[in-house]
Each structure stands twice: as C-alpha cells, then as structure tokens.
Amino acid sequence: MAPARVGDASVIDVAGLDELIAVLSGRGYRTLGPVPRDGAIVRGAVSAAADLPAGWHDEHAPGSYRLHCDGGEELFGWAVGPQSWKPELFPPAETLWTARPEAGGDGVTVEEVADPAPPLAIVGARPCELAGITVLDRVLAEGAYADPRYAARRAAAFLVVAECGTPSATCFCTSMGTGPGAPDGFDLAITELRPSGAGLGGDGAPAGTPGAGGHRFVVRAGSKLGASVLDEIAHRPATAEEIHGRDAVLEGARSRMGRSLDTDGLPALLARNLEHPRWAEVAERCLACGNCTMVCPTCFCSDVDDVTDLAGTTERRRHWASCFDLQHSYLHGGPVRSSTSSRYRQWATHKLSTWHDQFGTSGCVGCGRCIAWCPVGIDITEEAAAIRASDGQTAHSSPAGGGGT
C-alpha cells in the first residue's frame, strides 16, 4: 500500500470507513457525524459506519422537512439536516470566565473557564458546511479581533467532508460556489459510490481490494494530517473509472439542484434597493422568530451577560444573538431597527451584500436551511430575485421604518 499523498484519490470500503472512525477515536478525537434521530439528520457521536444514516433520505421545501428510510445501504443519501456544525465550534451558550471574591474581601480571583471537550473530528460534513466553517474562520479566527476559544477548537478539529450527490429542493450551493464538491479546506474528502451508481461498472479494481466493484468511497487527502490518517487504514489508488464515477456523482447533483441565486452584481443591487417595497411585503409574513439565523452555518452574532449569585461569584456568559431580536440594535434611547421589515432587510443585505465589504465573501453558502426551517417558508432566493426584477422601485414612504441598514 503506497503512502497517501495530499491530492491523490484513493478508495476505501465500508470497513475502511469503520477503520477511519476508529483511527480518529484512537488519536483522541471526539468523533461526531450525521445520525438519524427524532425525525431528522442531526449531529451525534459515531463509533462506526453503522451509526451513520444508512438508507435515510430527506425532502425539503419552503417551511417543510421530511425524513424517510428505504432500507438501502447508502450512507450519505440526504442533503443537510437542521443543524450545521457551527455549534460544535462556536457553542450557543458558554461561560467565559468566573470572578470570585477572595477570603476577607481583599480582592477578586478571575478564572477563565477551560473548554472541557477533547478535539473534534467531524465525519460527514457537507461541502456547503465546510464553506460555512471557512466563513466563520475569517470572522472568528483570522480577523483583527479573533476569538481565542473558537480559534483553538478550529485549529484542533479534523474535518472529513462527504461530497454531495443528493441535493434537496432548497439547495443552491452551485450558485454560491460552495458545492456539491469540495476543492480544498478539508483533511479528508469522501465521495460515496454504490454498485448501482453511474459509471461504476467494471471499475478495473483487482478482486479482493477495498471496495472492488461494491459499495465504496473515493477519498482525497487535503492535508498532511489527513494523509497520515489515511495511511493507517486499508486503501488503494482509485481507478480511472472510479474517478469518473465521482465526477458523475457531482455532475448529477449539479443537474438536480433545487434552487438558484443570481449573484451577478448582487451586493450592489441590494445596496441600492434599501427602500424597495419588497422589504415591507416580506415583513407581512416574517415572524421575526430568528429561525433563519439559528440554523444558518455562518451567522456569528453573540451577546454577553454577567450573572452574579448571592455569594458574590460572577460568571460572564456568552450566547448566540440574532439580528431579528429587538434588542440586537438597541442604542441609547431604543432599538435602531424597530420594525420587522428593517430587521429582515438587515439580515438579508448583510448576508448577501455587506458581508462582501467586511469579509471579502458572501455570508451565504447555499445550504437552503433558512428556507426549509422558516415557519412561513420565506425563500431568500425568491426575495433577491423579486428585487432584481424591479430594481430601483421605491415605496412612497420607507417600508423599513426604524431606519438603519
């Protein structure tokens, strides 16, 4: 078995996937992956390939998500679940430090709360989710005000990306350049090939080698660490037919993408349409519940509270915040964005427009979660298209009352 090299395409079978998980666990990683639970694909502990969602498939639509099982062997035959991997790297709530009064009242001892979790290995993140993590990296690890807790978790994480062959009706990753394949940024990338898949017959693999002619995965190492892990499990070089099979899986996903978003000039389009009547129209349906920000893999807003008990111990706690919260834009005298239309406008324009100014990229990765998990089925691609179709239209008075962009 030749040593694995970064960029090379290898093949493993399901037993090799078991080995991969075991090797990561043996290296001290907390191995998590997608698991079926409570009617959804969610994050969970995985100790073997059997823990992954074999035979499970999902159906998405605006305001709708359904999961069903056909009893098949496919492990990654679904698009995305309601949960991204953001909470594992940037928890919804955590205590940052505690301050306790010293005996005699002569001072205060401040202690930073350590992260108790071991390093994380994610097995089965989608390319759009990897893109979401990359966006968070720019904000929380690489910017002028890096978050040390996020940066430490991210630096220690091992990412196994599962390239996507089954997009949903709400997916538009091809529009955002974030899928269905993963060009880089991972430790290992796997693409599932099944015996019945296109281009997989007569693959030329020697009999008795991993995955010969059966259920198998094309694996690419994206880092030296990934290559070293791959070297610890049974693998073989991918044949030309198997590489073609991977290409066919990704091309099939592109052809079945459920949504699209025209990104040509989109930041400028939204910037010059801040008074467009569409913002008021969407606000008539929007509940300002914040579901879209909670499921989004790139939203990073947070707030901090200091909580003190009767003994005088103070804890500083950080928790996620949302631009749909009325208090999110609170300045002296009240919130800047008091209307639902102004808050939806802030979310959409930040995600698709001003994020480019701040971080040099879009804040949207095309995963479609905000569409499926919006209780009233608001579709960000539909809203952007409506504004493009009537570029420059304005209302008689500002529909986004409360000011602020």
C-alpha positions in Angstrom: 0.0 0.0 0.0 1.7 3.2 -1.2 1.8 6.1 1.2 -1.1 8.5 0.8 -0.2 11.9 -0.6 -2.1 15.2 -0.5 -4.3 15.5 -3.6 -4.2 11.8 -4.6 -7.5 9.9 -5.0 -7.8 6.6 -3.1 -10.6 4.2 -2.4 -11.9 2.6 0.8 -14.9 0.4 1.5 -17.3 0.5 4.4 -14.9 -1.5 6.6 -12.3 1.2 5.8 -14.8 3.8 7.0 -15.0 1.9 10.2 -11.2 1.9 10.4 -11.2 5.7 9.8 -13.5 6.4 12.6 -11.6 4.0 14.9 -8.2 5.7 14.0 -9.6 9.2 14.7 -11.0 8.0 18.1 -7.7 6.3 18.9 -5.9 9.6 18.2 -8.0 11.2 20.9 -10.7 12.9 18.8 -14.3 13.2 19.8 -15.8 11.7 16.6 -19.1 13.2 15.6 -21.2 12.7 12.4 -24.7 12.9 11.0 -27.1 10.5 12.7 -30.8 9.9 12.3 -32.7 10.9 15.4 -36.1 12.3 16.2 -37.2 12.5 12.6 -34.1 14.5 11.3 -30.5 14.1 10.4 -28.6 15.7 13.4 -25.2 15.8 15.0 -24.3 12.8 17.1 -21.5 10.6 18.3 -20.3 8.0 15.8 -18.2 5.0 16.6 -18.7 3.1 13.4 -20.2 3.5 9.9 -23.3 1.7 11.2 -24.1 4.9 13.2 -24.5 6.9 10.0 -27.8 7.4 8.3 -27.9 4.2 6.1 -30.9 4.3 3.8 -32.2 7.6 5.0 -33.3 10.4 2.6 -34.7 13.9 3.2 -37.3 16.0 1.5 -37.1 19.8 1.7 -39.4 22.6 0.7 -40.1 26.1 2.0 -41.2 25.6 5.6 -41.0 21.8 5.3 -38.6 19.0 6.1 -39.4 15.2 6.0 -37.2 12.2 6.5 -37.8 8.7 5.3 -35.8 5.4 5.1 -35.8 3.0 2.2 -33.7 0.4 3.9 -30.8 0.8 1.5 -27.1 0.9 2.2 -26.4 4.4 1.1 -24.9 6.4 4.0 -24.9 9.9 2.6 -28.1 9.9 0.5 -29.5 13.1 2.1 -28.8 16.8 1.7 -28.5 18.6 5.1 -30.3 18.4 8.4 -31.5 21.3 10.6 -28.2 21.5 12.4 -24.9 22.8 11.0 -21.5 22.1 12.6 -21.3 25.7 13.9 -22.4 24.8 17.5 -19.5 22.5 18.0 -17.0 25.2 17.2 -19.0 28.2 18.4 -21.4 26.9 21.1 -24.9 28.5 21.5 -24.1 29.3 25.1 -20.9 29.1 27.2 -19.3 30.5 30.3 -16.2 32.5 29.5 -14.8 33.3 33.0 -15.8 33.5 36.6 -14.8 36.0 39.3 -14.9 35.0 42.9 -14.3 37.3 46.0 -11.3 36.3 48.0 -11.4 35.4 51.7 -11.6 38.6 53.8 -12.9 40.6 50.9 -9.4 41.8 49.9 -9.7 41.1 46.2 -11.2 39.1 43.4 -9.9 36.0 41.7 -10.7 35.8 38.0 -10.5 32.4 36.3 -11.0 31.6 32.6 -13.3 28.6 32.1 -11.4 26.0 30.1 -13.1 24.2 27.2 -13.7 20.6 28.6 -14.2 18.9 25.3 -11.4 17.0 23.5 -10.5 17.8 19.9 -13.3 17.4 17.5 -13.4 15.1 14.4 -16.3 15.7 12.1 -17.1 12.7 9.8 -19.6 13.6 7.1 -19.8 17.4 6.9 -21.2 18.6 3.6 -19.1 20.9 1.3 -21.5 23.8 2.0 -20.9 23.2 5.7 -17.2 23.3 5.1 -17.7 26.6 3.3 -19.7 27.9 6.3 -16.9 27.0 8.6 -14.4 28.8 6.3 -16.6 31.9 6.5 -16.6 31.6 10.3 -12.8 31.3 10.2 -12.5 34.7 8.5 -14.7 36.3 11.2 -13.7 34.5 14.4 -10.1 33.2 13.8 -8.4 35.3 11.2 -9.8 38.8 11.7 -8.4 41.6 13.8 -10.4 40.5 16.8 -10.1 36.8 16.7 -12.0 34.7 19.3 -9.4 32.5 21.1 -11.9 29.9 22.0 -13.2 29.4 18.5 -9.7 29.6 17.1 -8.4 26.8 19.4 -11.3 24.5 18.7 -11.0 25.1 14.9 -7.2 24.5 14.9 -7.6 21.2 16.7 -10.5 19.9 14.5 -10.2 17.2 11.9 -12.7 17.5 9.0 -13.9 14.7 6.9 -16.2 16.1 4.2 -18.8 14.0 2.4 -19.3 15.3 -1.1 -22.9 15.6 -2.0 -24.8 13.6 -4.6 -28.3 14.2 -3.3 -29.2 18.0 -3.2 -32.6 19.0 -1.9 -35.3 21.2 -3.4 -34.0 24.1 -1.3 -30.3 23.7 -2.1 -28.4 26.3 -4.2 -24.8 25.7 -3.4 -23.8 25.7 -7.1 -24.9 29.3 -7.3 -22.6 30.2 -4.3 -19.6 28.1 -5.5 -19.7 26.0 -2.3 -20.6 22.6 -3.7 -21.5 19.9 -4.4 -17.8 19.0 -4.4 -15.1 20.3 -2.1 -12.0 21.7 -3.7 -10.0 22.2 -0.6 -10.1 23.2 3.1 -10.6 19.6 4.4 -8.4 16.9 5.9 -10.2 14.2 4.0 -13.0 14.3 1.4 -15.0 11.2 0.6 -17.5 10.6 -2.3 -19.8 7.7 -1.9 -20.0 5.3 -4.9 -22.6 2.5 -4.9 -22.7 -0.7 -7.1 -25.7 0.8 -9.0 -24.2 4.2 -9.5 -23.4 5.7 -12.9 -20.0 4.9 -14.3 -19.2 2.3 -11.7 -19.5 -0.9 -13.6 -16.2 -2.7 -14.4 -14.0 -0.4 -12.4 -10.9 -2.3 -13.1 -10.0 -2.8 -9.4 -8.3 -6.1 -8.5 -10.5 -8.6 -6.8 -10.2 -8.6 -3.1 -9.0 -5.0 -2.9 -11.0 -2.5 -0.7 -14.4 -1.8 -2.3 -13.7 -3.6 -5.5 -16.9 -3.4 -7.5 -19.1 -2.7 -4.5 -20.1 0.0 -2.0 -17.1 2.2 -1.7 -15.8 5.7 -1.3 -13.3 7.8 -3.3 -11.1 9.5 -0.7 -8.9 12.5 -1.2 -6.4 13.8 1.4 -6.5 17.6 1.7 -3.8 18.0 4.3 -0.7 16.2 5.6 -2.6 15.2 8.7 -5.4 13.7 6.5 -2.8 11.8 4.5 -1.3 10.4 7.7 -4.7 9.2 8.9 -5.4 7.6 5.6 -2.2 5.8 5.8 -3.4 4.0 8.9 -6.4 2.4 7.1 -6.7 0.0 4.2 -6.9 1.9 0.9 -5.9 1.6 -2.7 -5.4 4.0 -5.6 -8.7 5.0 -7.3 -9.1 3.7 -10.9 -9.9 6.0 -13.8 -13.5 4.6 -13.8 -13.9 5.4 -10.1 -12.6 8.9 -10.6 -15.1 9.2 -13.4 -17.8 7.8 -11.0 -17.0 10.6 -8.5 -17.3 13.2 -11.3 -20.6 11.7 -12.4 -22.0 11.9 -8.8 -21.1 15.6 -8.5 -22.4 16.4 -12.0 -25.7 14.6 -11.2 -26.0 16.7 -8.1 -25.5 19.9 -10.0 -28.1 19.0 -12.5 -30.7 18.3 -9.7 -30.0 21.5 -7.7 -33.4 22.7 -6.3 -32.8 26.4 -6.3 -30.5 29.0 -7.9 -29.5 32.5 -6.9 -28.2 35.1 -9.5 -25.2 36.5 -7.7 -24.1 38.8 -10.6 -23.9 42.3 -9.1 -26.0 41.2 -6.1 -24.2 43.2 -3.4 -24.6 46.4 -5.3 -28.2 45.5 -6.3 -29.3 45.2 -2.7 -27.3 48.2 -1.6 -29.2 50.5 -3.9 -32.6 49.0 -3.1 -32.8 49.6 0.7 -36.1 51.4 0.3 -37.6 48.7 -2.0 -41.2 47.9 -1.2 -40.4 44.1 -1.2 -38.9 44.5 2.3 -42.4 45.5 3.6 -44.1 42.7 1.6 -41.9 40.0 3.1 -42.3 41.5 6.6 -46.1 40.8 6.3 -45.2 37.1 6.5 -42.0 37.2 8.6 -42.4 36.3 12.3 -39.1 37.7 13.3 -38.6 34.4 15.1 -34.9 34.1 14.2 -35.1 30.6 13.0 -33.1 31.5 9.9 -30.2 32.9 12.0 -30.2 29.9 14.3 -29.9 27.3 11.5 -27.6 29.4 9.4 -24.0 27.9 9.4 -22.4 31.4 9.1 -24.4 33.7 11.5 -22.0 34.6 14.3 -23.7 37.3 16.3 -23.5 36.9 20.1 -24.1 38.7 23.3 -22.6 38.5 26.8 -24.2 38.7 30.2 -22.7 39.0 33.6 -24.6 36.9 36.2 -23.8 37.2 39.9 -25.0 34.9 42.7 -25.7 35.6 46.4 -22.1 34.6 47.3 -20.7 37.3 45.1 -19.4 34.9 42.3 -19.8 36.4 38.9 -20.0 34.5 35.6 -19.6 36.0 32.2 -21.8 34.1 29.8 -21.8 34.3 26.0 -24.8 33.2 24.0 -25.9 33.5 20.4 -27.8 36.6 19.3 -29.9 37.3 16.3 -30.5 40.5 14.2 -34.2 39.6 14.5 -34.1 40.3 18.2 -35.4 43.7 19.0 -32.6 44.3 21.5 -29.9 43.5 18.9 -29.9 47.0 17.5 -30.5 48.7 20.9 -28.7 52.0 21.2 -29.3 54.8 23.7 -33.0 55.5 23.6 -34.2 52.4 21.9 -33.6 49.9 19.1 -32.5 51.2 15.7 -34.4 48.5 13.8 -37.8 48.6 15.4 -39.8 47.1 12.5 -39.8 43.5 11.2 -39.0 44.8 7.7 -35.9 46.6 8.8 -34.7 43.5 10.7 -35.3 41.2 7.7 -33.6 43.7 5.5 -30.6 43.8 7.8 -30.2 40.0 7.8 -30.6 39.6 4.0 -28.4 42.5 3.0 -25.7 41.6 5.5 -25.7 38.0 4.3 -25.7 38.8 0.6 -24.2 42.3 0.3 -22.3 44.0 3.1 -20.6 40.7 4.1 -18.5 41.2 1.0 -17.3 44.6 2.3 -16.4 43.2 5.7 -15.0 39.8 4.9 -14.5 39.6 1.1 -17.1 36.8 0.6 -20.8 36.2 0.7 -22.3 35.2 4.1 -24.5 32.7 2.3 -23.3 29.2 1.3 -26.5 28.0 -0.4 -27.4 25.2 2.1 -31.1 26.2 2.0 -31.7 25.8 5.7 -33.2 29.2 6.1 -35.8 28.3 3.5 -36.7 24.9 4.9 -36.8 25.9 8.5 -38.6 29.2 8.1 -42.1 28.6 9.7 -43.7 30.6 6.9 -41.5 29.4 4.1 -39.7 32.7 3.2 -37.2 32.0 0.4 -34.1 34.2 0.3 -33.5 33.3 -3.4 -37.1 34.4 -4.2 -36.7 37.6 -2.3 -33.4 38.5 -4.1 -35.0 37.7 -7.5 -38.0 39.9 -6.8 -35.8 42.8 -6.0 -33.7 42.2 -9.1 -36.9 42.0 -11.3 -38.0 45.5 -10.1 -34.6 47.1 -9.5 -34.9 50.7 -8.3 -38.6 50.6 -7.3 -39.3 52.5 -4.1 -42.3 52.9 -1.9 -44.0 56.3 -1.2 -42.5 56.1 2.3 -39.8 54.0 3.8 -41.2 50.4 4.4 -38.3 49.6 6.7 -39.3 52.0 9.4 -36.9 52.4 12.3 -34.0 53.3 10.0 -30.6 51.7 9.9 -29.2 49.3 7.5 
